[in-house]
Each structure stands twice: as C-alpha cells, then as structure tokens.
Amino acid sequence: MSNPLNIDFEVPFHMIYHFYTTGTIAVCLNILVIYLILFHSGKLDSFRFYLLAFQIACTSSDVNIAFLIQPVGLFPICGGYGYGILARWFHWSSHTLMTLFTLFISIQIQVLTICFLRKHEAIMNLKSTVKSNNYWIYILTYIFCLSFSCLISFSIFIADATKEDQYKELQEHYPEYVDKFRELPEFVVYVINWRMKVFFVLTGFATLKTTVMVSFLVLRMFNALSAVKSRLSKNTIAKHKITLRSLVMQFMVTPISYVPAFMLLVVTLFPTEYSQQISWYSMMIATMHSILNSLVVITTYPEFRKTLMFWGKDSRSTNPILITSMIPSVSHRTS
C-alpha cells in the first residue's frame, strides 16, 4: 500500500521515553520550586501565592502530558491517539485526552497572565498614597482569563465527530489509511468544520491576547517604577524589579508551550512527508517548558539562589573565633 504522506502508525517509543524523562525532571524541579516558594520566599509577600499557583499549574500539566496522556499525532491528518496511563489502563477516549491537554496548557498560560496582573496591581498602588479602587476590575480580569481557558477547551470538546463521520472523512481524503486506522485500539480524527474553525480562532485570539496584554502590563510597570524611584527605598524598588524581571523571563519561555501547537496547525494546513516527524519533535520540545521555567525561577530570585547555591554574604561570612580565650594569660604563666 502506498504511503505518500509517510505516516507511521507504530508507537514512537523514542517520544514516549522522552515524555517519561523530561516529565520526571520537570516534576522534580517543580516540586523543588514549590518548596522554595513555601519556605524561602519571605520577600515575595502575598505574591508568592500567585507564583505558587503557576508552579502547581505547570506541575499538573507536566503530569498529564508526560504520564497520563502522552499524545501521539498522525499528522498531516488532523488526529491521533493517547498512549499514556489514562489511555492504556483506563481506556479514556483520545478526544477526552485532547480536551484535557488543551485545558491544562491553556490554564498554565492564563495563570501566568494573572501573575502579571497581580504584580501590575501592586506596582500601580506604589504611585499613589491612596489604595486603588480597581480591585474588582482585577478580579473580573482573573475570572475572564480562567473562563477563556474553559471556553477554548469547550470548543475542542464539541468538535468531536462520530466514528462514522471520522471514517467518512478518512475514506474521502485518505482512503489509503482507513485500514491502518481500523487497526488502532483508539483514535480521534477531527473534521475541519465550523466547530474546529472556532477552536482555531479562539486559540489564535488567546495567543494574541496574552502577548498584547503582557507586553502592555510590562511597559506600564517599568514606567511606574521609574516614576516612583525617587520616593521609595532602594530595597523596595529592587524587590519589584527582581519579581518583574523573573516574570518577563518566564513569559519568554512560554512560546515553548504554544509554538509547537502552532506548528501542528501548519503541518495540517500544508501537508508534507515530514509533517508527522515535525509534529512529534514539536511535542517533545513542548515538554521542555517546565524545566526551563523552573530554572528561570531559581536563578532569577536571589533568595532561591542563596538557598540552593549558598550565594550571598550571609553564606560566605563566618563568626570569628576568639583564639586568645584559649591561650593562658601572661600573668597566669608567670605566677
């Protein structure tokens, strides 16, 4: 049978082993960061709870992708299956796994956006001696961000087609692969209809929204810190700048999560014989996000560096030993 799109229906164990390896490293690093946030983040004040929420979101996403779901794409056909624990042990449908995958990735990015919003609120309050009345605006924005994650997940959830329609799609566009799909224990093929187009539009809008919002918040925060620099102590300014720089660095590594998703769309719209390989390696790169994010958090917060690497003056200083107290005095020796 001809295979013009070079689609491999065998389980790509090199990708599965990669999931296990990066997932284990990511979970260990995330647990380490959670420990540091809980017990070595006194200078972060209440913001540490927002940072903690993001690390928990990262940990949940890593566990689901690397162990519970393990998505395997069959691109350029818009479909695939799961090889993780939920698929092999509990026989969850591939469509359900895809919905969970979308939900956890989206929540992870939206929680990071909420971290930026919380820091923006704190820095804006520095500009005025009177507390801001925008508390409910921030709360509503938090709710909007999390609700949008649910909306994106719901859009992919309702895009599911019956197995009859999926086989009809395969018979119409990929008849040479129908028998191969019948041999799979479970799979999902998404028909590019109006529901899938809604999902693509919402995903693109969410990416654009997050990028624009975060860029706008960062610009306002740096300008605000410059405006109040003369009125606040150096320690206060330094504390906010450290947190802001760390958030910016964390945001800079988030494309590792959503750029691979964009690549999946590209290989679907512009199919080649390398589409499946590109999709696999894109997913493998996406699982590196939490590892890099944890390293960014550890290296950008001085308190965490001090705890792990013994940096700072306190770790290098030692108490002087009074040698003279151990030497008998001259009067005692001569008496």
N, C-alpha and C positions, 0 to 999 in steps of 0.2 A: 504494500500500500504506500502511495506517495505521501511525503510529509513536507510540503513546500514551506510551511511556517516553522519547521524544526521544533515542534512541541514535544517535550519529553514527559511522559505520563508516569515515569518511575519516581519514587520518593527521592528528592535531592538530599541525601544524608549529610553532605558537606554543609548544607544550610541548616539542617536540624542540629548538627553538632555545634555549629556557630551560635545558634539560639541558646543552647544549653550553656556554652562557655561565656558568652557576653552577658546572658541573663544572670548567671551566678555571680559574676564580677560586679554587675550593676546593682544587684540586690544587696550584696555585701557593702558596697560603697554607700548606697542609700541608707542602710541601717547605721553605718558609721556617722554619716552626716546628721541623721535624726538624733543620734546620741549626742553629738556636739551641740546641736540646736537646743536640746533639752537641758543639758548640764553645763555647757560652756559658752553661753551666748548672753551673758548679763547685759552687755551694752546694746543689744538689739531691742530691748524693751518689748512692747507688745507686738512689734513687727515679726518677732521670731515665730509667732503662731501662724502667720501667713506663709512664711518661709517653710515652716513645718508642713503646712497643708500641701505646698507644692511638692515637697520631697515625698510625702505619702502618695500623692497622685502619680509621681514618677515610679515609685516602687510598685504600685498597683498595676500600672501599665506594663512594666517590665515582667512581672509575674505572669500576667495574662498573655502577653505576646510570646515570651520565650518558653513558657512551660504549658500553659493551659490551651492556647490557640495554635501557635506555630503555623501561620498562614503560608500556603504554597500556591503560587499563581500559575495559571495556564495561559498566560498572555502570548499573543495578542488577543486571544479570546477573553472577553471580559468575564472571567470566572476563575474558580479554583476550589481548594478544599483545605481543611484544617487537619494537622497531624498531631496536635497536642493532646493533653490528657482529657480534655472535655470531648474531643472527637473520638479518640480510640477507646477510652474507658467508659464514658457516659453517653456516647453516641449523639452528641448535640449536632444539630444541622449546621452545615457550612454557612448558611445565611445568618443564623443566630450568632455564630462566631464573628462574622464580618461586622454585624451590628455592634457587638461588644468591642471589637477592635476600633471601630470608628469612634465610639463613645469615649473610650479611655484616652485615645490620642487627643481628641478634641478637649476633654476636660483638663488634661495636662497643660495644654496651651492656654486655655482660658483662666486657669488658676494662676499661671504666671502673669497674665494680664492684670488680674486682681491684685497681685503683689505690687505691680507698678502703680495701680490706682491708690492703694493704701499708702505707699511711700509718697505719692504726689499729694495726698491729703495732709500728711504730716508736714511736708516741706512748705506747702502753701500756708499752713497755720503759723509758720515762723514769721511770715510777712506782716502779721497783724497781732496786736496785743489782745484783740477780741477773738474768741473762738469762732471759726467759720460756721455758718448756718447751712452748709451744703452736705450735712451728714446724710440726709435721706437721699440726696442725689447719688452719692457714692453707693449707698445700699442698693438702690434701684439698678445702678450700673452693674453691681456684682450679680444681682439676680438675672439681669439681661444676659450677661456673659455665660452663666451656667445654663440658662434656659436655651441659649443658642446652641450649646453642645447637644442638648436633648433634641432640639429641632433637627439638627444635622443627622443625628442617629435615627430619628424617626423617619426622616426622608429616605434613608437607605433601607430601613425596616419595611416600609410599604412598597419598596421597589421590587420585592420578591415576586417571582413568577412561578406558576405551577410547573411541575416537572414536565407536563405535556407541552407547555409553551416553551420551556427550555430546550426540549428535544426538537421542537419545531424550528426554533432559532438555529440550532446546530444543523439540522437537515437542510435548511435553506442556505446558510452561509458557509458551513464547514462540514459537508456530508462525509468527507474522508475521515473525520474524527468521531463520528457517532458511536461506532463500536468500541472505541477506546474509552469513551465516557461511560458506556454501559458497564465496563469492567471495574470502574471505580466504586468503592463501597458508598461514598457520599460525595457530593459536589454541588456547586451552585454556578449557574450561568446567568448573568444579568442581561436582559434585553434592553437595548438602548431606546427607551420610550420616554414619554414626558416625565415620568417619575424619576428616572435616572438623570435626566437633564436637570431637574430641580435639585437633585443631590449635588451634581457638579457645580451648579450655580451657587448654591449655599456654601459649599466648600471653598470655592474661589472667593466669594464675598467675605467669608470668615477670615481667610488668609489676608486679604487686603485690609479688612477692618482692624485686625490685630496689628499689622505692620504700621498703618497710619496712626492708630491710637497710641501705640507705644512710642513711636517717634515724636509725636506731639507732646506726650507727657514728659519724655526725657528732656526735650528742649525747654519746656516750661520749668522743670525742676532745676536745671542748671542755671537758667536765668534768675530764678528765685534765690538760689543760694548765693549767686553773685551780688544780688541786690541787698541781702541781709548780712553780708560778710562782715561789715564794719560794726554791726550791732550785737553779734554773737561771739562767743568764745571760740577759740581755735579748735578745741576738743569737740564742740557741738557741730561745727562745720565739717570737721574731718569725719565724724561719725556718719553723717548723712551722705557725704561724698563716697565713703567706702561702700555703704549699702547700695547707693545708686550705681556705682561702677560695677559692683558684683551683679546687680540685676541686668545691666546692659550686656555684660559678658554672657550671662545665662541666656538672654534673648538672642544673642548672636549665634549660639549653638542650637537653637530651636529649629533652624532650617533643616538640620539633620533628620528631624521628625517628619516635616511636611513636604520637603523637596522630593523625597522618594515617592510620596503619594502623587505628586505632580508628574513624575516620570512614568508612573503606571498609566496615567491618563494619556501621556504622549505615545507610549508604545501601543496603546489600544487604538488611538486615532490614526497613527502612522505605523502600521504593522511591518515588521521585517523578520528575517530569520533569526535575528538576535533579540527579539522582544522578550522572550521568556528569560534568557540569561540576564538581560538588563533589569528585569523585574526582580529576579532573585537577589542580585547583588544590591539593588536598591533597598530591599527589605533588610538585608544583612547590615547595610550602613545605618539604617534607621535604628537598629537595636543598640548602636553605639552612643546614642544621645545621652542616656542617663549616666554613663561612665564619664563622659566629658563634662556634663553638668555638675556632677559631684566633685570632680577635680577643680572646676572653676570655683565652686562654693568654698572648698577647703583652702584654696590658695589665695582667694581674694579677701577673706576675713582674717585679720591679724590674730584674733582670739583662737581661731581654729588652728592656725599655723603654729601658734605657741604651744597649744596642747599636743599636737602631733609631732612637731619637729623641734620643740624646745627653742623657738625663736623668741627674741625679746630680751630686754635687760634683766628681767627677773630670773630667767633661767640661767643666765650667764654669771650672775653675781653670787658670791658665797660669803658666808659670815666669817669675819676674821677670827682667828684662833689666838687666844692670849697665851703666847708661848711663855711669857715672863712669869705667869702664875704657876708654872710647873718647875721653875728654876728656884732653888733656895736663895733667899736674900743674902746679901753680903754680910749683914750683921749676924745672921744665924750661923754662917760658916766660920766666922771669926770668933764667935762666942764660945 
